[in-house]
Amino acid sequence: MKSVLNIAKELWQNVYLINRLALYEIKIKNNNNYLGAAWELITPLFFIAIYWFVFGYGIRENNAVDGIPFLNWMTAGITIWFFIQPAITQGSKAIYTKIRLVSNMNFPTSVIPAYVTVSKLYPHLAILFLVMVFMQFTDYKMSLYYIQFPYFIISMVILALAVVLTTSTLTTVVRDVQMFIQSTIRVFLYITPFLWIADLPGWIDSVMRLNPLYYLVEGYRAAFFGESWYMVENWEYTLYFWGLIVVLFAIGGFLHMRFRRHFIDFL
């Protein structure tokens, strides 16, 4: 637990630096593109169109989900994927790919995976805004339930940070871990109800809910469609979600503090 507190303190003390580095990361990533940072929106929108065509028209024949048009239902949840997937895959290799660049700068190594993760938040917020605008032209207008979004956005970022704190350490020590992460993260696209309806029978549904992304996706949809105050009405699931984050941070904090002095030796 001491490791968790130390990491949390480091990140809090460097929150302004993390934000600046995150914005710089977005800039240098798109520096050579004619459309620049617009690609951060174009790529997700392209995949949304593909998923809508394949899963909406091809598989579901454009049938609604609980009375909600499939496009509305899908976009409400899939926006999370376009943050989680790059945040974890790129955050996991952040230390061993960037530590030489920042080795002469005076800040703790925990900042590196943190700012790479946060750099994925800004495109997510832009996509989320576009989805909100789209919803206003449908039957699902902005409602009081939208005030849940800050909670779920913060929860999503903290979950990603908890994961990459562990994975960025492990990939620095053993490079093969990065290949495992890239393969595993793809599985989560299909075991999370981004594209399929969460109406599984009994024990199967309970097993699927162990996936923390399930909590975030259902929370986003509850906010978009005014279904419920999800984190309150599902308080037991909320406790599980935050309990899991504490465990992930404990593991990640321990590993990071254990190996951080030796990171340069593994390069």
C-alpha positions in Angstrom: 0.0 0.0 0.0 3.0 2.3 0.6 3.9 1.9 -3.0 0.5 2.9 -4.2 0.6 6.1 -2.0 4.0 7.0 -3.3 2.9 6.6 -7.0 -0.3 8.5 -6.3 1.7 11.3 -4.7 4.2 11.4 -7.6 1.4 11.6 -10.2 -0.5 14.3 -8.2 2.6 16.4 -7.8 3.4 16.2 -11.5 -0.2 16.5 -12.9 0.6 19.8 -14.7 3.7 18.2 -16.3 1.7 15.1 -17.3 -0.8 17.3 -19.1 1.8 19.3 -20.9 3.7 16.1 -22.0 0.4 14.5 -23.1 -0.4 17.5 -25.4 3.1 17.4 -26.7 2.7 13.6 -27.4 -0.3 14.3 -29.5 1.5 17.0 -31.4 4.6 15.0 -32.3 2.6 11.9 -33.2 0.7 13.8 -35.9 3.4 16.3 -36.9 4.1 14.7 -40.3 0.5 14.2 -41.3 -1.2 16.7 -43.6 -4.4 16.5 -41.6 -2.5 16.5 -38.3 -4.5 15.7 -35.2 -7.7 15.2 -37.2 -6.6 11.6 -37.7 -7.3 11.1 -34.0 -11.0 11.5 -35.0 -11.0 10.2 -38.5 -9.7 6.7 -37.6 -12.3 6.0 -34.9 -15.1 7.4 -37.0 -14.0 5.1 -39.9 -14.1 2.1 -37.6 -17.5 3.1 -36.2 -18.9 3.1 -39.7 -17.4 -0.3 -40.4 -18.7 -1.8 -37.2 -22.2 -0.3 -37.9 -22.2 -1.8 -41.4 -21.0 -5.3 -40.3 -22.7 -5.7 -37.0 -25.7 -3.4 -37.5 -26.7 -4.2 -41.1 -24.9 -7.4 -41.8 -25.6 -9.4 -38.6 -28.5 -7.6 -36.8 -30.2 -6.4 -40.0 -30.5 -2.9 -38.4 -32.7 -4.2 -35.6 -33.0 -1.9 -32.6 -31.6 -2.9 -29.2 -34.3 -2.5 -26.5 -35.9 0.1 -28.7 -32.7 2.0 -29.3 -31.4 2.3 -32.9 -28.3 0.1 -33.2 -26.1 3.0 -34.3 -27.0 5.0 -31.2 -26.5 2.0 -28.9 -23.2 1.0 -30.4 -21.6 4.5 -30.5 -22.6 5.1 -26.9 -20.4 2.2 -25.8 -17.7 1.9 -28.5 -16.2 5.3 -27.7 -14.6 3.8 -24.6 -12.7 1.3 -26.8 -11.0 4.1 -28.8 -9.5 5.3 -25.5 -8.8 2.0 -23.7 -7.1 0.2 -26.7 -4.4 2.8 -27.5 -4.0 3.8 -23.9 -3.1 0.3 -22.8 -1.1 -0.8 -25.8 0.9 2.4 -26.1 1.1 3.0 -22.4 2.4 -0.5 -21.8 5.5 0.2 -23.9 6.0 3.8 -22.8 8.8 3.3 -20.4 11.2 1.3 -22.6 10.5 3.4 -25.7 10.8 6.8 -24.0 13.0 6.5 -21.0 16.1 7.5 -22.9 14.4 10.6 -24.2 13.4 11.7 -20.7 16.4 10.3 -18.7 17.9 13.8 -18.4 14.7 15.3 -17.2 14.0 15.5 -13.5 10.7 13.7 -12.9 9.8 10.2 -11.7 9.4 7.4 -14.2 5.8 6.8 -13.2 5.0 10.0 -15.1 6.0 8.4 -18.5 3.1 5.8 -18.8 0.8 8.3 -17.2 1.3 11.1 -19.8 1.1 8.6 -22.7 -2.2 7.3 -21.2 -3.6 10.9 -20.7 -2.6 11.8 -24.3 -5.3 9.4 -25.4 -7.9 11.1 -23.3 -8.1 14.3 -25.5 -9.1 12.4 -28.7 -11.7 10.5 -26.6 -13.2 13.7 -25.3 -13.5 15.0 -28.9 -15.2 11.8 -30.1 -17.5 11.8 -27.0 -18.5 15.4 -27.9 -19.3 14.4 -31.5 -21.4 11.5 -30.3 -23.2 13.8 -27.9 -23.9 16.2 -30.8 -25.1 13.2 -32.9 -27.5 12.1 -30.1 -29.2 15.6 -30.2 -30.4 14.8 -33.7 -32.1 11.6 -32.5 -34.6 10.8 -29.9 -32.0 10.8 -27.2 -31.4 14.4 -26.2 -29.1 15.6 -23.5 -30.5 14.9 -20.0 -29.7 15.2 -16.3 -28.1 11.8 -16.6 -25.2 13.3 -18.5 -23.7 14.5 -15.3 -22.6 10.9 -14.8 -20.0 11.3 -17.6 -17.3 13.0 -15.5 -17.4 10.2 -13.0 -17.1 7.5 -15.7 -14.4 9.3 -17.7 -12.3 9.7 -14.5 -13.0 6.0 -13.7 -11.9 5.0 -17.2 -8.6 7.0 -17.0 -7.8 5.6 -13.5 -8.4 2.1 -14.7 -6.1 2.6 -17.7 -3.4 4.1 -15.4 -3.7 1.1 -13.0 -3.2 -1.3 -15.8 -0.3 0.4 -17.6 1.5 1.0 -14.4 1.9 -2.8 -14.2 2.2 -3.6 -17.9 4.8 -0.8 -18.6 7.0 -2.2 -15.9 6.7 -5.8 -17.1 7.3 -5.0 -20.8 10.5 -3.1 -19.8 11.7 -6.2 -18.0 10.4 -8.8 -20.5 9.7 -7.5 -24.0 7.5 -10.5 -24.9 4.9 -9.1 -22.5 4.1 -6.4 -25.0 3.2 -9.0 -27.6 0.9 -10.7 -25.2 -0.8 -7.4 -24.3 -1.3 -6.6 -28.0 -3.0 -10.0 -28.5 -5.0 -9.9 -25.3 -6.4 -6.4 -25.7 -8.0 -7.4 -29.0 -10.0 -10.1 -27.2 -11.6 -7.4 -25.0 -13.3 -5.9 -28.0 -15.4 -9.0 -28.2 -15.8 -10.0 -24.6 -17.1 -6.5 -23.7 -20.6 -5.5 -24.8 -19.5 -2.9 -27.3 -21.1 -4.8 -30.2 -23.3 -7.4 -28.6 -26.2 -7.2 -26.2 -25.5 -7.8 -22.5 -28.4 -10.3 -22.0 -26.5 -13.5 -21.2 -27.9 -16.1 -18.9 -27.1 -16.2 -15.1 -23.6 -17.3 -14.4 -22.2 -16.4 -17.8 -23.3 -12.8 -17.3 -21.7 -12.8 -13.8 -18.4 -14.0 -15.3 -18.5 -11.4 -18.0 -19.1 -8.7 -15.5 -15.7 -9.4 -13.9 -14.4 -7.4 -16.9 -14.2 -3.8 -15.6 -14.9 -2.4 -19.1 -18.4 -3.9 -18.9 -19.0 -1.5 -16.0 -17.8 1.5 -18.0 -19.8 0.6 -21.1 -23.0 0.1 -19.3 -22.4 3.3 -17.4 -21.9 5.3 -20.6 -25.1 3.9 -22.1 -27.1 4.6 -18.9 -25.9 8.2 -19.1 -26.6 8.6 -22.9 -30.1 7.1 -22.8 -31.2 8.3 -19.4 -31.7 4.8 -18.1 -30.4 5.0 -14.6 -27.9 6.5 -12.1 -25.7 3.5 -12.9 -23.0 3.8 -10.2 -25.6 4.2 -7.5 -28.2 1.7 -8.6 -25.5 -0.9 -9.2 -23.5 0.0 -6.1 -22.2 -3.6 -5.5 -20.7 -3.5 -9.0 -19.3 -0.1 -8.3 -17.6 -1.5 -5.2 -16.1 -4.4 -7.2 -14.8 -2.0 -9.9 -13.0 0.2 -7.4 -11.8 -2.7 -5.4 -10.2 -4.1 -8.6 -8.6 -0.8 -9.3 -7.0 -0.8 -5.8 -5.7 -4.3 -6.4 -4.3 -3.3 -9.8 -2.6 -0.2 -8.4 -1.2 -2.2 -5.5 0.4 -4.7 -8.0 1.5 -2.0 -10.4 2.9 0.2 -7.6 4.9 -2.6 -6.1 6.4 -3.7 -9.4 7.2 -0.2 -10.5 8.9 0.7 -7.3 10.7 -2.6 -7.2 12.2 -2.3 -10.7 12.4 1.5 -11.5 16.0 1.8 -10.4 16.9 -0.9 -12.9 14.9 0.2 -15.9 17.9 1.6 -17.7 19.7 -1.8 -17.3 16.9 -3.6 -19.3 17.3 -1.3 -22.3 
